[in-house]
Structures are given as structure tokens and as C-alpha cells.
Amino acid sequence: MPPLQALVFGIVLSVFGVGYLAIVCNVLSAALTAITVAIYIFAYTPLKRASTANTAVGAVPGAIPPMIGWAAARGNIGAGAWALFAIVFLWQLPHFFAIAWMYREDYSRAGFRMISTEDRSGERSASQSVFFCILLLVIAGLPAFLGIVNFAYLAVELLLGGFFVAVAMHFLRMRSASAARLLFLVSIIYLPLLLGALILTKS
């Protein structure tokens, strides 16, 4: 697709999406969607070639969609919405650290600044993964303490989160492509299972 065509297509879809939410749902959900698009285009995308902070910045628009859904359904942004934001934000970091380390040479050739670019041993990527998995294990329990779900959710969350931490620690110990791939695969299993637990244990 030529750049100009992609630009026009992207603008049309973005404007239509924001407008649709404003009409069908509410202005708050539309505003959050507009913020998501703006951060992705004007902050995350330029940072890909400028700073390794791009992963954390890109995780912000990646974590706003649950808030959009909350705002569309309830018309506000409550503590539960922020808890969902925090969970998805933290989940993205080990998920992308694993991908970036596996394909560090591809990212480097593309000119993207990633922490994996100069992390040949994998120690930095793996240690950061462990840190954010531990933080996620703690933060993902918030919905139970906010009364959004019952405490059966907490047991499931601790089991899933503990396993996620263990796999991240395996990556730190082994620092191999297979260990990074395992962390990536576990990450894409972890999130839907956790969200499913949230649905099934709703108060």
C-alpha cells in the first residue's frame, strides 16, 4: 500500500471510529479512543527510532482499550477501569521484551531502538521481564480487593501470575531463544485466561 493511501485510509478509519463511539456510546469512550490514536501515532511511532522507552510508551495506547470498553458501558472511568489498564500495561512489557530479544537483529536492522539491541546475553531483557511479571502478579489482584470480582479470582490470578513469573525466571536463567519463545507463548495464554477469570468470578 503506498504511503499516501495508507495515511488517508488510517485517517478515515480513525475519524469514523471516534465518531461512531461518540454517537453510539458516549463522548468519554470516543475521547479515550482519540487519545489512544494520538499517543500511538505522535509518541510511540516516532520513539521507535529514537529511544528504548518506546516499549513502555507504546504500552499506554495498548492498555487503554479496556478503559474504552468500561467507559462505553458505564459512562465513567472508575477504579476498576484503572486496574484493567494497569494489568494490560504491565502484561505487555514481558510479552514484548521476549519478542524483541528473539528478533533483536531484525529490530536492529529496521533501526528500532529496543533494550534488546545491545543485550546480546539477554540478561537485561530477562531481568526486566521478571520484574514486570512480579509487579503484574501483585497488581492483577486489585480487582478482588476493589470488589469487582470475588476472591475465587484471586486464587486463579496467583496461580497464573506465579507461573508467568516462573517462566520469566527460566528465561533469566537460560537466556536462550527457546526460553524467550516460551515466555512469549505463556504471555499470550496468560492474558485471556486471566480475563476469563475476571468474567467468571464477577461479583
CYANA upper distance limits for C-alpha pairs under 8 A (distance plus 0.5 A):
  1 MET  CA      5 GLN  CA      7.04
  1 MET  CA      6 ALA  CA      6.71
  2 PRO  CA      6 ALA  CA      6.72
  3 PRO  CA      7 LEU  CA      6.59
  4 LEU  CA      8 VAL  CA      6.73
  5 GLN  CA      9 PHE  CA      6.54
  6 ALA  CA     10 GLY  CA      6.46
  7 LEU  CA     11 ILE  CA      6.65
  8 VAL  CA     12 VAL  CA      6.64
  9 PHE  CA     13 LEU  CA      6.70
 10 GLY  CA     14 SER  CA      6.55
 11 ILE  CA     15 VAL  CA      6.54
 12 VAL  CA     16 PHE  CA      6.48
 13 LEU  CA     17 GLY  CA      6.43
 14 SER  CA     18 VAL  CA      6.67
 14 SER  CA     34 ALA  CA      8.31
 14 SER  CA     37 VAL  CA      7.89
 15 VAL  CA     19 GLY  CA      6.49
 16 PHE  CA     20 TYR  CA      6.37
 17 GLY  CA     21 LEU  CA      6.81
 17 GLY  CA     30 ALA  CA      8.46
 18 VAL  CA     22 ALA  CA      6.77
 18 VAL  CA     30 ALA  CA      5.38
 18 VAL  CA     31 ALA  CA      7.88
 18 VAL  CA     33 THR  CA      6.72
 18 VAL  CA     34 ALA  CA      6.80
 19 GLY  CA     23 ILE  CA      6.77
 19 GLY  CA     30 ALA  CA      7.39
 20 TYR  CA     24 VAL  CA      6.39
 20 TYR  CA     25 CYS  CA      8.31
 20 TYR  CA     30 ALA  CA      8.37
 21 LEU  CA     25 CYS  CA      5.55
 21 LEU  CA     26 ASN  CA      6.70
 21 LEU  CA     27 VAL  CA      7.73
 21 LEU  CA     29 SER  CA      6.93
 21 LEU  CA     30 ALA  CA      5.61
 21 LEU  CA     72 ALA  CA      8.39
 22 ALA  CA     26 ASN  CA      5.21
 22 ALA  CA     27 VAL  CA      5.14
 22 ALA  CA     28 LEU  CA      8.14
 22 ALA  CA     29 SER  CA      7.52
 22 ALA  CA     30 ALA  CA      5.54
 23 ILE  CA     27 VAL  CA      8.24
 25 CYS  CA     29 SER  CA      7.54
 25 CYS  CA     30 ALA  CA      8.48
 25 CYS  CA     72 ALA  CA      5.86
 25 CYS  CA     73 ALA  CA      8.23
 26 ASN  CA     30 ALA  CA      7.06
 26 ASN  CA     71 ALA  CA      8.36
 26 ASN  CA     72 ALA  CA      6.72
 26 ASN  CA     75 GLY  CA      7.36
 27 VAL  CA     31 ALA  CA      6.50
 28 LEU  CA     32 LEU  CA      6.75
 28 LEU  CA     68 ILE  CA      8.45
 28 LEU  CA     71 ALA  CA      6.81
 28 LEU  CA     72 ALA  CA      7.96
 28 LEU  CA     75 GLY  CA      7.34
 28 LEU  CA     76 ASN  CA      7.80
 29 SER  CA     33 THR  CA      6.75
 29 SER  CA     67 MET  CA      8.44
 29 SER  CA     68 ILE  CA      5.42
 29 SER  CA     69 GLY  CA      7.77
 29 SER  CA     71 ALA  CA      5.76
 29 SER  CA     72 ALA  CA      5.82
 29 SER  CA     75 GLY  CA      8.25
 30 ALA  CA     34 ALA  CA      6.75
 30 ALA  CA     68 ILE  CA      8.29
 31 ALA  CA     35 ILE  CA      6.71
 32 LEU  CA     36 THR  CA      6.67
 32 LEU  CA     64 ILE  CA      7.80
 32 LEU  CA     67 MET  CA      8.27
 32 LEU  CA     68 ILE  CA      6.59
 33 THR  CA     37 VAL  CA      6.84
 33 THR  CA     64 ILE  CA      8.44
 33 THR  CA     65 PRO  CA      8.11
 33 THR  CA     68 ILE  CA      7.28
 34 ALA  CA     38 ALA  CA      6.64
 35 ILE  CA     39 ILE  CA      6.60
 35 ILE  CA     61 PRO  CA      8.31
 36 THR  CA     40 TYR  CA      6.68
 36 THR  CA     60 VAL  CA      8.34
 36 THR  CA     61 PRO  CA      5.17
 36 THR  CA     62 GLY  CA      8.33
 36 THR  CA     64 ILE  CA      7.19
 37 VAL  CA     41 ILE  CA      6.63
 37 VAL  CA     61 PRO  CA      7.82
 38 ALA  CA     42 PHE  CA      6.18
 38 ALA  CA     43 ALA  CA      8.02
 39 ILE  CA     43 ALA  CA      5.53
 39 ILE  CA     44 TYR  CA      6.74
 39 ILE  CA     58 GLY  CA      8.31
 39 ILE  CA     60 VAL  CA      8.39
 39 ILE  CA     61 PRO  CA      6.88
 40 TYR  CA     44 TYR  CA      5.38
 40 TYR  CA     45 THR  CA      6.60
 40 TYR  CA     58 GLY  CA      6.98
 40 TYR  CA     61 PRO  CA      6.63
 41 ILE  CA     45 THR  CA      5.90
 41 ILE  CA     46 PRO  CA      8.06
 42 PHE  CA     46 PRO  CA      7.05
 43 ALA  CA     47 LEU  CA      6.68
 43 ALA  CA     57 VAL  CA      7.81
 43 ALA  CA     58 GLY  CA      8.45
 44 TYR  CA     48 LYS  CA      6.95
 44 TYR  CA     54 ASN  CA      6.08
 44 TYR  CA     55 THR  CA      8.35
 44 TYR  CA     57 VAL  CA      6.31
 44 TYR  CA     58 GLY  CA      5.55
 45 THR  CA     49 ARG  CA      8.49
 45 THR  CA     54 ASN  CA      8.28
 46 PRO  CA     50 ALA  CA      7.24
 47 LEU  CA     51 SER  CA      5.86
 47 LEU  CA     52 THR  CA      8.08
 47 LEU  CA     53 ALA  CA      7.73
 47 LEU  CA     54 ASN  CA      5.60
 47 LEU  CA    113 ARG  CA      8.48
 48 LYS  CA     52 THR  CA      7.75
 48 LYS  CA     54 ASN  CA      5.91
 48 LYS  CA    112 PHE  CA      5.61
 48 LYS  CA    113 ARG  CA      6.28
 48 LYS  CA    114 MET  CA      8.33
 49 ARG  CA    111 GLY  CA      6.38
 49 ARG  CA    112 PHE  CA      5.14
 49 ARG  CA    113 ARG  CA      5.84
 50 ALA  CA    112 PHE  CA      8.15
 50 ALA  CA    113 ARG  CA      6.82
 51 SER  CA    113 ARG  CA      6.03
 51 SER  CA    114 MET  CA      7.98
 52 THR  CA    113 ARG  CA      5.50
 52 THR  CA    114 MET  CA      5.22
 52 THR  CA    115 ILE  CA      6.21
 53 ALA  CA     57 VAL  CA      6.75
 53 ALA  CA    114 MET  CA      8.45
 54 ASN  CA     58 GLY  CA      6.24
 54 ASN  CA    113 ARG  CA      8.26
 54 ASN  CA    114 MET  CA      8.24
 55 THR  CA     59 ALA  CA      6.69
 55 THR  CA     93 LEU  CA      7.63
 55 THR  CA     96 PHE  CA      8.03
 55 THR  CA    114 MET  CA      8.13
 56 ALA  CA     60 VAL  CA      7.48
 56 ALA  CA     93 LEU  CA      7.56
 57 VAL  CA     61 PRO  CA      8.30
 58 GLY  CA     62 GLY  CA      6.90
 59 ALA  CA     63 ALA  CA      6.52
 59 ALA  CA     89 PHE  CA      5.88
 59 ALA  CA     90 LEU  CA      8.46
 59 ALA  CA     92 GLN  CA      6.73
 59 ALA  CA     93 LEU  CA      7.88
 60 VAL  CA     64 ILE  CA      6.91
 60 VAL  CA     89 PHE  CA      6.82
 61 PRO  CA     65 PRO  CA      7.99
 62 GLY  CA     88 VAL  CA      8.03
 62 GLY  CA     89 PHE  CA      7.46
 62 GLY  CA     92 GLN  CA      8.46
 63 ALA  CA     67 MET  CA      8.30
 63 ALA  CA     84 LEU  CA      8.35
 63 ALA  CA     85 PHE  CA      5.56
 63 ALA  CA     86 ALA  CA      7.84
 63 ALA  CA     88 VAL  CA      5.62
 63 ALA  CA     89 PHE  CA      5.52
 64 ILE  CA     68 ILE  CA      6.88
 64 ILE  CA     85 PHE  CA      6.48
 65 PRO  CA     69 GLY  CA      6.85
 66 PRO  CA     70 TRP  CA      6.71
 66 PRO  CA     81 ALA  CA      7.39
 66 PRO  CA     84 LEU  CA      6.81
 66 PRO  CA     85 PHE  CA      6.99
 67 MET  CA     71 ALA  CA      6.50
 67 MET  CA     77 ILE  CA      7.40
 67 MET  CA     81 ALA  CA      5.61
 67 MET  CA     82 TRP  CA      7.63
 67 MET  CA     84 LEU  CA      7.68
 67 MET  CA     85 PHE  CA      7.01
 68 ILE  CA     72 ALA  CA      6.52
 69 GLY  CA     73 ALA  CA      6.67
 70 TRP  CA     74 ARG  CA      6.38
 70 TRP  CA     75 GLY  CA      7.95
 70 TRP  CA     76 ASN  CA      7.80
 70 TRP  CA     77 ILE  CA      7.34
 70 TRP  CA     81 ALA  CA      6.60
 71 ALA  CA     75 GLY  CA      5.12
 71 ALA  CA     76 ASN  CA      5.47
 71 ALA  CA     77 ILE  CA      6.29
 77 ILE  CA     81 ALA  CA      6.25
 77 ILE  CA     82 TRP  CA      7.86
 78 GLY  CA     82 TRP  CA      7.20
 79 ALA  CA     83 ALA  CA      6.70
 79 ALA  CA    146 LEU  CA      8.04
 80 GLY  CA     84 LEU  CA      6.80
 80 GLY  CA    143 PRO  CA      7.00
 80 GLY  CA    146 LEU  CA      7.59
 80 GLY  CA    148 ILE  CA      7.49
 81 ALA  CA     85 PHE  CA      6.71
 82 TRP  CA     86 ALA  CA      6.65
 83 ALA  CA     87 ILE  CA      6.72
 83 ALA  CA    139 ILE  CA      8.05
 83 ALA  CA    140 ALA  CA      8.01
 83 ALA  CA    142 LEU  CA      6.94
 83 ALA  CA    143 PRO  CA      7.17
 84 LEU  CA     88 VAL  CA      6.75
 85 PHE  CA     89 PHE  CA      6.44
 86 ALA  CA     90 LEU  CA      6.55
 86 ALA  CA    139 ILE  CA      7.69
 86 ALA  CA    140 ALA  CA      8.47
 87 ILE  CA     91 TRP  CA      6.58
 87 ILE  CA    136 LEU  CA      6.88
 87 ILE  CA    139 ILE  CA      7.10
 87 ILE  CA    140 ALA  CA      6.15
 88 VAL  CA     92 GLN  CA      6.80
 89 PHE  CA     93 LEU  CA      7.71
 90 LEU  CA     94 PRO  CA      8.25
 90 LEU  CA    132 PHE  CA      6.70
 90 LEU  CA    133 CYS  CA      8.00
 90 LEU  CA    135 LEU  CA      8.01
 90 LEU  CA    136 LEU  CA      6.31
 91 TRP  CA     95 HIS  CA      6.96
 91 TRP  CA    132 PHE  CA      8.10
 91 TRP  CA    133 CYS  CA      7.76
 91 TRP  CA    136 LEU  CA      7.21
 91 TRP  CA    187 SER  CA      7.99
 91 TRP  CA    191 LEU  CA      8.11
 92 GLN  CA     96 PHE  CA      6.48
 93 LEU  CA     97 PHE  CA      6.46
 93 LEU  CA    129 SER  CA      7.38
 93 LEU  CA    132 PHE  CA      7.33
 94 PRO  CA     98 ALA  CA      6.58
 94 PRO  CA    128 GLN  CA      7.77
 94 PRO  CA    129 SER  CA      4.88
 94 PRO  CA    130 VAL  CA      8.05
 94 PRO  CA    132 PHE  CA      7.06
 94 PRO  CA    133 CYS  CA      7.32
 94 PRO  CA    168 ALA  CA      8.35
 94 PRO  CA    183 LEU  CA      8.26
 94 PRO  CA    184 PHE  CA      8.30
 94 PRO  CA    187 SER  CA      8.23
 95 HIS  CA     99 ILE  CA      7.16
 95 HIS  CA    183 LEU  CA      7.71
 95 HIS  CA    184 PHE  CA      5.94
 95 HIS  CA    187 SER  CA      6.25
 95 HIS  CA    188 ILE  CA      8.27
 96 PHE  CA    100 ALA  CA      6.35
 96 PHE  CA    184 PHE  CA      8.26
 97 PHE  CA    101 TRP  CA      6.58
 97 PHE  CA    115 ILE  CA      8.49
 97 PHE  CA    116 SER  CA      7.92
 97 PHE  CA    125 SER  CA      6.22
 97 PHE  CA    126 ALA  CA      8.07
 97 PHE  CA    128 GLN  CA      8.38
 97 PHE  CA    129 SER  CA      7.13
 98 ALA  CA    102 MET  CA      6.75
 98 ALA  CA    125 SER  CA      7.73
 98 ALA  CA    126 ALA  CA      8.21
 98 ALA  CA    129 SER  CA      8.30
 98 ALA  CA    180 ALA  CA      5.47
 98 ALA  CA    181 ARG  CA      7.20
 98 ALA  CA    183 LEU  CA      6.94
 98 ALA  CA    184 PHE  CA      6.20
 99 ILE  CA    103 TYR  CA      6.73
 99 ILE  CA    180 ALA  CA      7.81
 99 ILE  CA    181 ARG  CA      7.93
 99 ILE  CA    184 PHE  CA      7.13
100 ALA  CA    104 ARG  CA      5.80
100 ALA  CA    107 TYR  CA      7.69
100 ALA  CA    114 MET  CA      7.52
100 ALA  CA    116 SER  CA      6.53
101 TRP  CA    116 SER  CA      5.52
101 TRP  CA    117 THR  CA      8.13
101 TRP  CA    119 ASP  CA      8.31
101 TRP  CA    122 GLY  CA      7.38
101 TRP  CA    125 SER  CA      7.33
101 TRP  CA    177 ALA  CA      8.42
101 TRP  CA    180 ALA  CA      7.82
102 MET  CA    177 ALA  CA      6.23
102 MET  CA    180 ALA  CA      7.02
102 MET  CA    181 ARG  CA      7.73
103 TYR  CA    107 TYR  CA      6.89
104 ARG  CA    108 SER  CA      6.55
104 ARG  CA    114 MET  CA      8.27
104 ARG  CA    116 SER  CA      6.21
104 ARG  CA    117 THR  CA      5.95
105 GLU  CA    109 ARG  CA      6.65
105 GLU  CA    117 THR  CA      7.61
106 ASP  CA    110 ALA  CA      6.72
107 TYR  CA    111 GLY  CA      6.83
107 TYR  CA    112 PHE  CA      5.79
107 TYR  CA    113 ARG  CA      8.01
107 TYR  CA    114 MET  CA      7.91
107 TYR  CA    117 THR  CA      7.89
108 SER  CA    112 PHE  CA      6.26
108 SER  CA    113 ARG  CA      7.62
108 SER  CA    114 MET  CA      8.44
108 SER  CA    117 THR  CA      6.53
113 ARG  CA    117 THR  CA      7.38
115 ILE  CA    119 ASP  CA      7.05
115 ILE  CA    124 ARG  CA      7.99
115 ILE  CA    125 SER  CA      7.30
116 SER  CA    120 ARG  CA      7.59
116 SER  CA    122 GLY  CA      7.61
116 SER  CA    124 ARG  CA      8.09
116 SER  CA    125 SER  CA      6.67
119 ASP  CA    123 GLU  CA      7.38
119 ASP  CA    124 ARG  CA      6.82
119 ASP  CA    125 SER  CA      7.59
121 SER  CA    175 ARG  CA      7.22
122 GLY  CA    126 ALA  CA      6.41
122 GLY  CA    172 LEU  CA      8.03
122 GLY  CA    175 ARG  CA      5.87
122 GLY  CA    176 SER  CA      8.12
123 GLU  CA    127 SER  CA      6.43
123 GLU  CA    172 LEU  CA      6.81
123 GLU  CA    175 ARG  CA      7.31
124 ARG  CA    128 GLN  CA      6.53
125 SER  CA    129 SER  CA      6.65
126 ALA  CA    130 VAL  CA      6.77
126 ALA  CA    168 ALA  CA      7.16
126 ALA  CA    169 MET  CA      7.95
126 ALA  CA    171 PHE  CA      6.31
126 ALA  CA    172 LEU  CA      5.19
126 ALA  CA    175 ARG  CA      7.60
127 SER  CA    131 PHE  CA      6.74
127 SER  CA    169 MET  CA      8.35
127 SER  CA    172 LEU  CA      6.54
128 GLN  CA    132 PHE  CA      6.76
129 SER  CA    133 CYS  CA      6.54
129 SER  CA    168 ALA  CA      6.46
130 VAL  CA    134 ILE  CA      6.69
130 VAL  CA    165 VAL  CA      6.57
130 VAL  CA    168 ALA  CA      5.61
130 VAL  CA    169 MET  CA      6.41
130 VAL  CA    172 LEU  CA      8.07
131 PHE  CA    135 LEU  CA      6.79
132 PHE  CA    136 LEU  CA      6.43
133 CYS  CA    137 LEU  CA      6.62
133 CYS  CA    161 GLY  CA      7.73
133 CYS  CA    164 PHE  CA      7.01
133 CYS  CA    165 VAL  CA      5.79
133 CYS  CA    168 ALA  CA      7.73
134 ILE  CA    138 VAL  CA      7.10
134 ILE  CA    161 GLY  CA      8.21
134 ILE  CA    165 VAL  CA      6.56
135 LEU  CA    139 ILE  CA      6.69
136 LEU  CA    140 ALA  CA      6.12
136 LEU  CA    161 GLY  CA      7.70
137 LEU  CA    141 GLY  CA      7.53
137 LEU  CA    157 GLU  CA      7.89
137 LEU  CA    158 LEU  CA      7.12
137 LEU  CA    161 GLY  CA      5.33
137 LEU  CA    162 GLY  CA      7.37
137 LEU  CA    165 VAL  CA      8.32
138 VAL  CA    142 LEU  CA      8.21
140 ALA  CA    157 GLU  CA      7.31
141 GLY  CA    145 PHE  CA      7.57
141 GLY  CA    154 LEU  CA      6.39
141 GLY  CA    157 GLU  CA      7.09
141 GLY  CA    158 LEU  CA      8.23
142 LEU  CA    146 LEU  CA      6.59
143 PRO  CA    147 GLY  CA      6.81
143 PRO  CA    148 ILE  CA      5.78
143 PRO  CA    149 VAL  CA      6.50
144 ALA  CA    148 ILE  CA      6.50
144 ALA  CA    149 VAL  CA      5.54
144 ALA  CA    150 ASN  CA      6.24
144 ALA  CA    151 PHE  CA      6.17
144 ALA  CA    153 TYR  CA      7.28
144 ALA  CA    154 LEU  CA      6.83
147 GLY  CA    203 SER  CA      7.34
148 ILE  CA    202 LYS  CA      6.52
148 ILE  CA    203 SER  CA      6.13
149 VAL  CA    153 TYR  CA      7.05
149 VAL  CA    198 LEU  CA      6.99
149 VAL  CA    201 THR  CA      5.73
149 VAL  CA    202 LYS  CA      4.62
149 VAL  CA    203 SER  CA      5.05
150 ASN  CA    154 LEU  CA      8.23
150 ASN  CA    201 THR  CA      6.15
150 ASN  CA    202 LYS  CA      6.83
150 ASN  CA    203 SER  CA      6.01
151 PHE  CA    155 ALA  CA      7.54
151 PHE  CA    201 THR  CA      8.42
152 ALA  CA    156 VAL  CA      7.30
152 ALA  CA    201 THR  CA      7.12
153 TYR  CA    157 GLU  CA      6.52
153 TYR  CA    197 ALA  CA      6.49
153 TYR  CA    198 LEU  CA      7.03
153 TYR  CA    201 THR  CA      6.28
154 LEU  CA    158 LEU  CA      6.54
155 ALA  CA    159 LEU  CA      6.77
156 VAL  CA    160 LEU  CA      6.65
156 VAL  CA    194 LEU  CA      8.15
156 VAL  CA    197 ALA  CA      7.52
157 GLU  CA    161 GLY  CA      6.25
157 GLU  CA    194 LEU  CA      7.00
157 GLU  CA    197 ALA  CA      8.34
158 LEU  CA    162 GLY  CA      6.18
159 LEU  CA    163 PHE  CA      6.75
160 LEU  CA    164 PHE  CA      6.72
160 LEU  CA    190 TYR  CA      7.01
160 LEU  CA    194 LEU  CA      7.86
161 GLY  CA    165 VAL  CA      6.69
161 GLY  CA    190 TYR  CA      8.41
162 GLY  CA    166 ALA  CA      6.69
163 PHE  CA    167 VAL  CA      6.76
164 PHE  CA    168 ALA  CA      6.78
164 PHE  CA    183 LEU  CA      8.11
164 PHE  CA    186 VAL  CA      7.33
164 PHE  CA    187 SER  CA      7.70
164 PHE  CA    190 TYR  CA      7.88
165 VAL  CA    169 MET  CA      6.64
166 ALA  CA    170 HIS  CA      6.70
167 VAL  CA    171 PHE  CA      6.87
167 VAL  CA    179 ALA  CA      8.37
167 VAL  CA    182 LEU  CA      7.83
167 VAL  CA    183 LEU  CA      6.33
167 VAL  CA    186 VAL  CA      8.23
168 ALA  CA    172 LEU  CA      6.88
168 ALA  CA    183 LEU  CA      6.60
169 MET  CA    173 ARG  CA      6.71
170 HIS  CA    174 MET  CA      6.52
170 HIS  CA    175 ARG  CA      8.42
170 HIS  CA    179 ALA  CA      7.15
171 PHE  CA    175 ARG  CA      5.62
171 PHE  CA    176 SER  CA      7.42
171 PHE  CA    179 ALA  CA      5.32
171 PHE  CA    180 ALA  CA      6.29
171 PHE  CA    183 LEU  CA      7.61
174 MET  CA    179 ALA  CA      7.04
175 ARG  CA    179 ALA  CA      6.98
175 ARG  CA    180 ALA  CA      7.71
176 SER  CA    180 ALA  CA      6.81
177 ALA  CA    181 ARG  CA      6.54
178 SER  CA    182 LEU  CA      6.63
179 ALA  CA    183 LEU  CA      6.82
180 ALA  CA    184 PHE  CA      6.78
181 ARG  CA    185 LEU  CA      6.66
182 LEU  CA    186 VAL  CA      6.57
183 LEU  CA    187 SER  CA      6.54
184 PHE  CA    188 ILE  CA      7.05
185 LEU  CA    189 ILE  CA      7.00
186 VAL  CA    190 TYR  CA      6.37
187 SER  CA    191 LEU  CA      7.04
188 ILE  CA    192 PRO  CA      7.80
189 ILE  CA    193 LEU  CA      6.95
190 TYR  CA    194 LEU  CA      6.59
191 LEU  CA    195 LEU  CA      6.64
192 PRO  CA    196 GLY  CA      6.40
193 LEU  CA    197 ALA  CA      6.68
194 LEU  CA    198 LEU  CA      6.86
195 LEU  CA    199 ILE  CA      6.92
196 GLY  CA    200 LEU  CA      6.69
197 ALA  CA    201 THR  CA      6.49
198 LEU  CA    202 LYS  CA      6.48
